[in-house]
Amino acid sequence: MASSPAPTPRPGDQLAAATGSTRVIVIRAPKGATDTVECGGVPMLPAREVPAQRVPAGAPAAQAPGTLIGKRYVDAADTLELLCTASGAGPLTYGGEPLTVKAPKALPASD
């Protein structure tokens, strides 16, 4: 089965790394987006086209920085937001720029 070209992100899309176990859900995407989301330098594909990969227990940690399950990743302009649903090796990028972990919002004090 031939895989489709890497999609431009749209809210609700589920994407998976073609060469690893990273999976994300697009929470927010810029209007008119033309770039693709990449993991480890390889464009991510629709999750339905990539079988889930399991990392064996006790497997050594990957050398490259990876993604962390439950974390939100954003671009520098804060126009793209991804939620990591399965961790894996390799950094996330969008348009060639690295995505960073979104800082949690500070809650008001309940004095």
HELIX and SHEET records of a PDB file:
HELIX    1   1 ALA A   47  GLU A   49  5                                   3    
SHEET    1   A 6 LEU A  45  PRO A  46  0                                        
SHEET    2   A 6 GLN A  14  ALA A  16 -1                                        
SHEET    3   A 6 ARG A  23  ARG A  28 -1                                        
SHEET    4   A 6 GLU A  81  ALA A  86 -1                                        
SHEET    5   A 6 ARG A  72  VAL A  74 -1                                        
SHEET    6   A 6 THR A 100  VAL A 101 -1                                        
SHEET    1   B 4 VAL A  42  PRO A  43  0                                        
SHEET    2   B 4 VAL A  37  CYS A  39 -1                                        
SHEET    3   B 4 LEU A  92  TYR A  94 -1                                        
SHEET    4   B 4 GLU A  97  PRO A  98 -1                                        
SHEET    1   C 2 GLY A  66  THR A  67  0                                        
SHEET    2   C 2 GLY A  88  ALA A  89 -1                                        
END                                                                             
